[in-house]
Amino acid sequence: MALHPNFPESPYAILDPAIRWFPADEALRESSMDKLMPPLVPQLRKKVKEWQNSKSSSKKRKPHSST
């Protein structure tokens, strides 16, 4: 099992679903990724990424007010 070559070293980095871990050698990512994981996993990873993006964009628009 290998990590994507562009996998970030920081444990706090927000991961793109395309570079997340999967249970096989990196050479099989394109051909076997869908077969090696339950169908819900890639869908869930995409939804989490969308949620993270929407959350970070809302932070840029609305600064916190201190009252």
C-alpha positions in Angstrom: 0.0 0.0 0.0 1.5 3.3 -1.1 0.7 6.9 -0.7 0.2 9.3 -3.7 3.5 11.0 -4.7 1.9 14.4 -3.9 0.6 13.3 -0.5 1.2 16.2 1.9 3.6 15.8 4.9 1.5 18.0 7.1 -1.1 16.1 9.2 -3.2 19.3 9.0 -3.4 19.6 5.3 -6.8 19.3 3.7 -6.6 16.4 1.3 -7.9 16.3 -2.2 -9.9 13.1 -2.8 -7.7 12.3 -5.8 -4.6 11.9 -3.6 -6.1 10.1 -0.5 -5.0 6.7 0.6 -6.4 3.5 -1.0 -5.6 -0.2 -0.3 -3.3 -1.0 -3.2 0.0 0.0 -4.9 0.0 3.5 -6.5 0.3 1.9 -9.9 -3.2 0.5 -9.6 -4.9 3.8 -8.6 -6.4 4.5 -12.0 -7.5 1.0 -12.9 -8.5 -0.6 -9.6 -9.4 2.2 -7.2 -13.2 1.8 -7.7 -13.0 -2.0 -7.3 -11.0 -1.9 -4.1 -13.1 0.4 -2.0 -16.9 0.4 -1.2 -18.8 2.8 -3.5 -19.7 5.0 -0.6 -16.0 5.9 0.2 -15.1 7.9 -2.9 -18.5 9.7 -2.8 -18.1 10.5 0.8 -14.6 11.9 0.3 -15.9 14.2 -2.5 -18.7 15.5 -0.2 -16.3 16.1 2.6 -14.0 18.1 0.3 -17.0 20.2 -0.9 -18.0 20.8 2.7 -14.4 21.8 3.6 -14.2 24.2 0.6 -17.6 25.8 1.4 -16.5 26.2 5.1 -13.2 27.8 4.2 -14.8 30.2 1.6 -17.4 31.3 4.2 -14.6 32.1 6.6 -13.0 34.4 4.0 -16.3 36.2 3.4 -17.5 36.6 7.1 -14.9 37.6 9.7 -15.7 36.6 13.2 -17.1 39.3 15.4 -15.9 39.6 18.9 -18.6 40.8 21.3 
